[in-house]
Amino acid sequence: MKGAFVQDKGQITILLVDPANQTLDHNAAILHEMGFFNHLQAENGSEALAMVNNFGPELIVAEQDTPMINGLTLLRLVREQDTPEEETVFVLYGQNLTSRQVAQAGRIGVNAIISTPCSEETFKARIDEALHPPQEPDDEKVEELYDLSVHQINDGKLDLALDTCQSILDIH
């Protein structure tokens, strides 16, 4: 995930993608209520992709059924451009999403899926979950082991550091 989430919410660039202007405006209003003020809007996938390339948004909230490039294809194209250090948060939404579409989105790397129509509370909760996913217990253990290995390396205890790194690999 891009490091922008350490910043103030108002500084995060969000790209909203939907063919309906009314939905774009509604979603922007919800995000504004949440404290996100920097929104870009695209009515189709091609326009969205150009905005991704030009502005590098940290969060994309896209309707599945968009003209030219649909939400899943946009997700795939964004993931191809992402680096391990900087992954764009991607939320896909739509009405009547099929289990195949949901599974495909999961394989590609979607951060959240919203089935619409939904309440504003549900929309807000899914956006928040995408931006701040709960940590797995194993992730906390890995972070502790990583910190320990760094200290061991700095102290010249390379054999111990190697064993600690092996423990990280065993967890994953």
Phi, psi and chi 1 to 4 in degrees:
 res  aa     phi    psi   chi1   chi2   chi3   chi4
   1 MET       -  142.3 -174.6  168.3    8.9      -
   2 LYS   -64.5  149.3  -68.8 -174.0  176.5 -177.0
   3 GLY   -73.2    3.4      -      -      -      -
   4 ALA   -66.5  -18.4      -      -      -      -
   5 PHE   -76.3   -7.2  -58.5  107.9      -      -
   6 VAL   -77.9  -24.9  179.3      -      -      -
   7 GLN   -75.2  176.5  -59.5  175.2   23.4      -
   8 ASP   -62.6  140.3  177.1   17.6      -      -
   9 LYS   -52.3  -36.7  -76.1 -177.4 -179.8 -178.4
  10 GLY   -64.1  -15.4      -      -      -      -
  11 GLN   -93.1   -9.4  -60.5  -59.1  -49.1      -
  12 ILE   -76.9  130.3  -63.4  171.0      -      -
  13 THR   -88.2  125.1  -59.0      -      -      -
  14 ILE  -118.8  132.3  -59.9  173.2      -      -
  15 LEU  -105.9  120.3  173.2   58.0      -      -
  16 LEU  -101.7  131.3  -58.6  171.0      -      -
  17 VAL  -127.7  117.1 -173.9      -      -      -
  18 ASP  -164.5  140.2 -164.8  -66.4      -      -
  19 PRO   -72.7  -15.0   21.4  -28.2      -      -
  20 ALA   -98.9  117.2      -      -      -      -
  21 ASN   -57.8  -38.0  -79.0  -34.7      -      -
  22 GLN   -61.9  -41.1 -175.9  177.6    8.5      -
  23 THR   -67.9  -41.7  -57.2      -      -      -
  24 LEU   -56.8  -47.3  -73.9  170.7      -      -
  25 ASP   -65.7  -40.1  -68.4  -18.1      -      -
  26 HIS   -63.7  -47.0  179.9   72.8      -      -
  27 ASN   -64.7  -37.8  -69.5  -14.3      -      -
  28 ALA   -63.6  -39.4      -      -      -      -
  29 ALA   -64.3  -40.7      -      -      -      -
  30 ILE   -63.2  -46.3  -67.2  171.2      -      -
  31 LEU   -63.4  -36.8  -68.9  167.4      -      -
  32 HIS   -61.3  -43.2 -170.6   82.0      -      -
  33 GLU   -59.1  -32.6  -75.5  177.3   26.1      -
  34 MET   -78.5   -8.8  -66.2  175.6   69.8      -
  35 GLY   101.5    9.3      -      -      -      -
  36 PHE   -99.2  118.1  -61.5  103.5      -      -
  37 PHE  -112.3  -12.0  -54.8  115.7      -      -
  38 ASN  -102.7   91.4 -167.0    9.7      -      -
  39 HIS  -113.2  140.8  -47.0  132.6      -      -
  40 LEU  -114.1  151.7  -57.5  169.2      -      -
  41 GLN  -131.6  137.8  -63.8 -177.2   -4.6      -
  42 ALA  -134.0  140.8      -      -      -      -
  43 GLU   -94.6  -10.6  -65.7  178.9   11.5      -
  44 ASN  -148.8  167.5   63.2   60.4      -      -
  45 GLY   -66.0  -35.4      -      -      -      -
  46 SER   -65.1  -44.6  -65.3      -      -      -
  47 GLU   -62.8  -40.3 -175.5 -179.7  -10.1      -
  48 ALA   -62.8  -44.2      -      -      -      -
  49 LEU   -62.7  -40.2 -173.8   58.4      -      -
  50 ALA   -61.8  -39.6      -      -      -      -
  51 MET   -68.9  -36.6  -71.2 -177.3  172.7      -
  52 VAL   -60.0  -46.1  167.3      -      -      -
  53 ASN   -68.0  -33.7  -67.5  -28.8      -      -
  54 ASN   -87.4  -33.7  -70.6  -35.1      -      -
  55 PHE  -115.8  -15.6  -60.2  103.5      -      -
  56 GLY    53.8   56.6      -      -      -      -
  57 PRO   -61.7  149.2   25.1  -33.4      -      -
  58 GLU   -82.6  -24.3  -71.3   84.5   14.8      -
  59 LEU  -135.9  133.8  169.6   64.0      -      -
  60 ILE  -121.4  129.4  -61.5  171.3      -      -
  61 VAL  -119.5  107.2 -178.5      -      -      -
  62 ALA  -126.5  138.0      -      -      -      -
  63 GLU   -72.7  140.5  158.9   68.8   46.8      -
  64 GLN   -65.2  -43.5  164.3   53.9   20.6      -
  65 ASP   -93.5   74.4  -64.6  -38.0      -      -
  66 THR  -109.1  146.8   54.5      -      -      -
  67 PRO   -65.4  156.9  -13.4   23.1      -      -
  68 MET    70.8  -61.0  -63.2 -177.6 -160.5      -
  69 ILE  -129.7  118.2  -62.5  174.4      -      -
  70 ASN   -77.8  173.5   69.2   26.9      -      -
  71 GLY   -58.5  -42.4      -      -      -      -
  72 LEU   -64.1  -42.0  -79.0  172.4      -      -
  73 THR   -66.9  -39.7  -57.5      -      -      -
  74 LEU   -61.7  -43.8  179.7   61.4      -      -
  75 LEU   -57.5  -46.7  170.7   59.8      -      -
  76 ARG   -60.5  -44.4 -179.9  177.0  -67.0  113.5
  77 LEU   -66.2  -37.7  -66.7  168.4      -      -
  78 VAL   -66.7  -43.8  167.1      -      -      -
  79 ARG   -64.4  -31.7  -72.3  -65.7  178.0 -110.5
  80 GLU   -66.0  -28.1  -72.6  173.4    0.4      -
  81 GLN   -89.3  -23.0  -66.1  177.9   11.8      -
  82 ASP   -64.2  154.2  -77.6  -17.1      -      -
  83 THR  -114.1  161.6   64.6      -      -      -
  84 PRO   -58.0  -30.8  -23.9   32.1      -      -
  85 GLU   -78.7  -26.8  -59.5   82.7   27.6      -
  86 GLU  -134.9   98.4  -67.6 -169.8    2.3      -
  87 GLU  -110.2  126.9 -178.9  179.3  -75.5      -
  88 THR   -70.6  133.4  -54.5      -      -      -
  89 VAL   -77.0  131.4  176.0      -      -      -
  90 PHE  -128.7  123.1 -160.5  106.0      -      -
  91 VAL  -115.2  123.9  176.2      -      -      -
  92 LEU  -106.7  136.4 -177.1   70.2      -      -
  93 TYR  -137.6  162.0   68.6   91.6      -      -
  94 GLY   171.7  165.2      -      -      -      -
  95 GLN   -91.2  139.7 -127.9  175.1  -16.6      -
  96 ASN    57.0   41.1  -55.7  -41.5      -      -
  97 LEU   -65.3  133.5  -68.1  171.1      -      -
  98 THR   -82.5  160.6   66.0      -      -      -
  99 SER   -63.0  -31.8   57.5      -      -      -
 100 ARG   -64.6  -43.2 -177.8  174.4 -179.8 -100.9
 101 GLN   -64.7  -41.8  -71.2  171.3  -39.6      -
 102 VAL   -63.9  -45.2  170.1      -      -      -
 103 ALA   -63.3  -42.8      -      -      -      -
 104 GLN   -63.3  -42.3 -169.4  174.6   12.7      -
 105 ALA   -61.9  -40.1      -      -      -      -
 106 GLY   -63.0  -42.2      -      -      -      -
 107 ARG   -65.1  -36.1  -78.5 -168.6  -59.2  -84.9
 108 ILE   -73.9  -30.3  -61.6  170.0      -      -
 109 GLY   118.9   32.9      -      -      -      -
 110 VAL   -66.6  146.7   73.5      -      -      -
 111 ASN   -90.9  -28.5  -63.2   91.3      -      -
 112 ALA  -160.6  152.5      -      -      -      -
 113 ILE  -126.6  135.9  -65.6  178.0      -      -
 114 ILE  -120.7  122.6  -57.6  172.5      -      -
 115 SER   -87.1  123.6 -178.9      -      -      -
 116 THR  -107.5  154.1   57.1      -      -      -
 117 PRO   -72.5  153.7   25.4  -30.1      -      -
 118 CYS  -147.0  166.2   68.3      -      -      -
 119 SER   -74.5  161.6   68.0      -      -      -
 120 GLU   -62.3  -35.8  -74.4 -173.5   20.2      -
 121 GLU   -62.9  -42.9  -69.2   75.4   26.9      -
 122 THR   -64.8  -43.9  -60.9      -      -      -
 123 PHE   -58.0  -49.1 -174.4   86.1      -      -
 124 LYS   -61.0  -43.5  -71.2  176.4 -177.4  178.8
 125 ALA   -63.0  -41.8      -      -      -      -
 126 ARG   -68.0  -38.1  -61.0  -59.8  -71.4  158.3
 127 ILE   -63.3  -47.2  -63.9  -65.4      -      -
 128 ASP   -62.2  -41.3 -166.8   49.9      -      -
 129 GLU   -63.7  -37.3  -70.6  169.1   11.4      -
 130 ALA   -66.6  -39.2      -      -      -      -
 131 LEU   -76.8  -30.5  -69.0  171.0      -      -
 132 HIS  -133.5   69.3  -51.3  -71.9      -      -
 133 PRO   -65.1  145.6   21.4  -28.0      -      -
 134 PRO   -65.0  142.2   19.0  -25.7      -      -
 135 GLN   -78.4  140.2  -93.6 -162.2  -34.1      -
 136 GLU   -75.5  146.4  -63.1  -69.1  -36.1      -
 137 PRO   -55.7  -36.2  -21.8   28.7      -      -
 138 ASP   -63.8  -34.0  -74.2  -12.8      -      -
 139 ASP   -63.0  -40.9  -69.6  -15.8      -      -
 140 GLU   -63.5  -41.8  -69.6  177.5   27.8      -
 141 LYS   -63.9  -42.0 -178.8   66.6  175.8  168.2
 142 VAL   -62.6  -42.6  166.0      -      -      -
 143 GLU   -61.2  -42.1  -74.5 -179.1   30.1      -
 144 GLU   -62.2  -45.2  -69.8  172.2   18.0      -
 145 LEU   -64.7  -39.1  -70.3  170.3      -      -
 146 TYR   -61.7  -48.2  174.1   76.4      -      -
 147 ASP   -58.4  -42.2  -70.1  -18.7      -      -
 148 LEU   -61.2  -43.9  176.7   60.4      -      -
 149 SER   -63.8  -37.1   70.5      -      -      -
 150 VAL   -63.0  -44.0  169.4      -      -      -
 151 HIS   -63.6  -40.1  -70.9  -67.7      -      -
 152 GLN   -65.0  -39.8  -69.5  167.8  -25.7      -
 153 ILE   -64.4  -45.1  -69.9  168.7      -      -
 154 ASN   -62.7  -29.8  -69.4  -23.7      -      -
 155 ASP   -86.5    0.4  -67.6  -18.4      -      -
 156 GLY    79.7   13.1      -      -      -      -
 157 LYS   -93.9   69.6  -60.2  175.6 -177.4  173.3
 158 LEU   -67.7  -37.2  -59.6 -178.9      -      -
 159 ASP   -63.9  -42.7  -71.8  -21.8      -      -
 160 LEU   -64.7  -41.2  -80.2  174.4      -      -
 161 ALA   -61.5  -40.1      -      -      -      -
 162 LEU   -63.9  -42.3 -174.5   58.7      -      -
 163 ASP   -63.0  -40.2  -70.5  -18.7      -      -
 164 THR   -65.1  -41.9  -57.1      -      -      -
 165 CYS   -64.5  -35.6  -70.5      -      -      -
 166 GLN   -64.1  -37.0 -177.0   58.8   50.6      -
 167 SER   -62.3  -36.8  -62.9      -      -      -
 168 ILE   -62.6  -45.1  -66.4  170.8      -      -
 169 LEU   -64.2  -36.3  -66.6  173.7      -      -
 170 ASP   -63.1  -35.1  -67.3  -17.8      -      -
 171 ILE   -67.1  -40.8  -69.8  172.8      -      -
 172 HIS   -99.3      -  -73.8  -73.8      -      -
